[in-house]
Structure formats: structure tokens, C-alpha cells
Amino acid sequence: DVLARLGLDGHVLKHGSPSCGVRGVPVTDARGVARAAGTGLFAAALRRRLPLLPVVEEGDLVDAAGREHFAVRVFAHHRLRRSLAGRPGRRRLVDFHAREELLVRAHDPRRYRELGRLVAAAGGTPPAACAASYRELYMAALSRPATPGRHADVLQHVLRHLEQQLSPAQKADALAQIEAFRRGEAPLLAPLALLAHHLRVHGVAHVLAQ
């Protein structure tokens, strides 16, 4: 209960710690001989009490990809916790899902489709049960790292919302930037910034909100 009241959105734990290690913690017998590897006592309690909370060991943050993936999940958990607090009705669930669709697609297209079906059927499910299922599936989707290929596919989907507004040259430029990112020749920010500019100029608010 104390952990739940803290409003946590992520936790970084100490590798190998008897209390905080997430994995590979030596489990010894009465003579002090290591017999197995397990999870630290606090880490295990944290996961039992807050199973959706993004948790990493310090070593998982050494590389840029690990840091980015953890940060995405921390901010997503915060939005989820704030938006679906209490007993959210179907309207709040639909609104939240509409803002998160593109992000989820970039991480896990299969679970994105499952979430869509869950939201579509929300009217016939008790709100508390529906929200609980959504929270679990949403965080499970984001536990899978996004890839350049899936990001690029989502960016092309966004571009299709601008097909009638952009000139052939503008579309070709956007596609070129998307493909440059897919090949690792440009950062994600380059096509994102260009598409966001076009979305603002042409007032495609429902996509820009994501």
C-alpha cells in the first residue's frame, strides 16, 4: 500500500543487490554456498505490488537504446496513471487510446490491434475490468522496444493523412526523410519534425495530438 501511494512511474534498481537486484542475484544455502540465481527481496515485492511499473537495473541504462526505452515507458506509465485514475468510463478510455495509438503501433502492432478491439468492446464490459485489461495490455505493448522499421511504418501512416494537402515534391521529401531514418542515416527527430510541421499547417489535429 505504501508503494502504491508513492505515485511511482519507474524505478532503477541495483544490479546484484540482495534487496534490489532484478535478476541473477545469488541465492545461497545455510553455509553461504550459491545454489541458484534469483530476484532481490525488495525488487520481488515491488514487482508483486506494482506489476505494471517500469523497472530496470542500472546496467540496462548504459546504452542509449536502453535509456530511451525506459524513458518512453516511464512517461507512458505516468500518462496512463493520470488519465485512467479511479474508475474511468468508456469516454476517458477512448480518448486516451486515441492519443496513444501511434506510439503503441511503433512498439507492438499485434497488441495495438488487441487494444483497439478492447476499446471497441468497452461499452459491453464493466468499466473497472476494461480499464484494468487496458492498462495491462498497454504496458505490455510498450515493454517491447520500438524498431526503426516499425517507427518508419508509423511515419508513413501519418504521411497518408496528408496526401491531399501536400504537393508531390513535399511528399517525396517526407518519404525521403522517413527512409533515411529507416536506414539509420538520420535521427527520428528529422521526419517527426517535418511531419509535425505539415500537420500543424494543415490542421490535422487528431494526428498532431499524438
N, C-alpha and C positions, 0 to 999 in steps of 0.2 A: 504493500500500500504506500509506503514512503517513497519507493522508486516511482510509482505511478503518479504521485503528486508533484514530482520534481519538474515535470514538463520537458523531459529529455527528448532530443531529436537525433542523437547519435552518441556513441561512446567509443573512445580509443583506449584499448587495454594493453597491459604489459605482457610481452611475449615470455613464455616460460614461467610466469609467476604462479605459485601455488594457489593464489586467490584470483588472479586476473587473467591468466593465460587462456586463450580461446581453444587452442589445440596443442597437442604434443607436450602436455605437462606431465612430467614423470610421476607415476603412481608407485609408491614403494610399499614393501611389506613391513612387518614389525621390526625387521633387522636393518631397515633402511636400504634394501636392495630394490632397484627399479624393476617392476614386473609388467608395467603397461604404460600407455600414454593416454591422458585424458584431458579434461577441462578443469580450470581453476574453480574454486568454490563460489567466489563472487560472480565470475563470468557465467557459470551454470545457473545461479539464482537469477541473474539479470535476464538471461535468455528465457527462463521459465516465466518470469513475471511480465516481461515486455518482449514477446517473441517477434514483433514487427520492427523493433528498434534496430537501426543500422549499427552494427558493431564491427570493429576491425581491431587487429593488433597493430602495434606501432610499425612493424616491418612492412605491413601492407601499404603504407603511405610513402614508401621510399621512392617509388616511380610515379611519374606524372599521371599515368593512366589510373593507377590505384587511388591517388588523391582525388582525381576528378570524379571517379565513380562513387567514392564515398561521399563527396560533397553533393553530388546530384541526389543521392538517397537521403542525406540529411535534410536538404531543403524540401525534398518531396514529402518526407515524413512530417515536416513542420506544416506544410500546406494541408496535408491530409488531416493532421491532428486538429488544426484550427478550423478547417472548413466543415469537417464532419463530426464536430464535438457534440456530445449529448446524444439525442435521438433524432438524427437528421431525417427529414422527409424526402420523398422522391425528387422534389424540385431541387433541393440542395445537392443531391447525388448527381442528377443530370447536369447541373451547372458545373460541378467540379469535374466531372468526366469530360465535358466539352472543352474545358481549359487544358486538360492533360493528355488528350488523345495523341498528339504528335510525338510527345515525349515517350509515351508508352510504346508507340509503334516502332520507334528507333531502338528500343531495348528488347522488346519481345512481341513480335507480330501475332503469335498464337494467343498469348494471354490478352493482347489488345482486343482480339475478336471475342474472347470469352468475356471480357469486361463489358464490351458492347452488348452482348446478349444478356448479361446480368442486369445492366441498366434498363434495357428494353423491357425486361420482365419485372422490373421493380414494383410496378403497380399491383401485382398479384402476390407479393411476398411481404411478410411483416417487416416494417422499416428497420428495426434493430438487427434482424437477421440479415437483411440485404446489405446494410452498411457494414456489418462485420465481415461478410463474404467479400465485399468490395475491397475493404482495407487489406485483407489478407492477400487477395489476388493482385492488387495494385503493387504492393511492396514486393511480392514475389516476382512480378514482371520486371521491376527496376533492379532486382538483385542480379539480373543478367546484364552484363556490360553491353552498352551500345557499341556498334562497329561502324567504321567509315561507310561500309556498303549500305547498312540499314539507314544511317543518317542521310546518305545521298538519296536513297529511295524516298524518304520522307520529304526531303527538299524538292524533289521532282514532283511529288504530290502537291506541295504548296504552290509550285510554279503553275500547275494546271488550274489553280484558282485565278490565275492572272492571264490566262490565254487570250481572252477577249480584250484585255486592256493594254497589253504590251505590243510593241512593234516587233516584226521579225528579228530585227537587229538586237533589241533588248532581250528577247527570249534566247537568242543564240548566245549572248553574253552571259546570261544567268546560267544556261546549261553548261557553258564552258567552265564557269567558276565551280559549279557543282562537281563536274567531272575531275577538275584539278584537285579538289578536296578528296574525292574518292581515291585518286591515285597517290595521295599523300604529298602533293605538290603545293597545297595551300591550306591554311588553317580553316577550321569550321566557321570561324567568325566572318570570313570573306563572303561566302554565299549567303550566310544568315543576314548579314548587314544589308546586302544588296536586296534580298527578298523583302526584308522588313521595310526598307525604303519604299519599294513598289507597293507593298500592302498599305502603308500609310498614305501614300499619294493617291491611291485609288479607293481608299476607304473600305478595305476588306477586313472589317473589324473582328469578325468571329475567328479568323485565322490569326490575325495580329495578336489577339489576346493570348495565344499560346506561345 
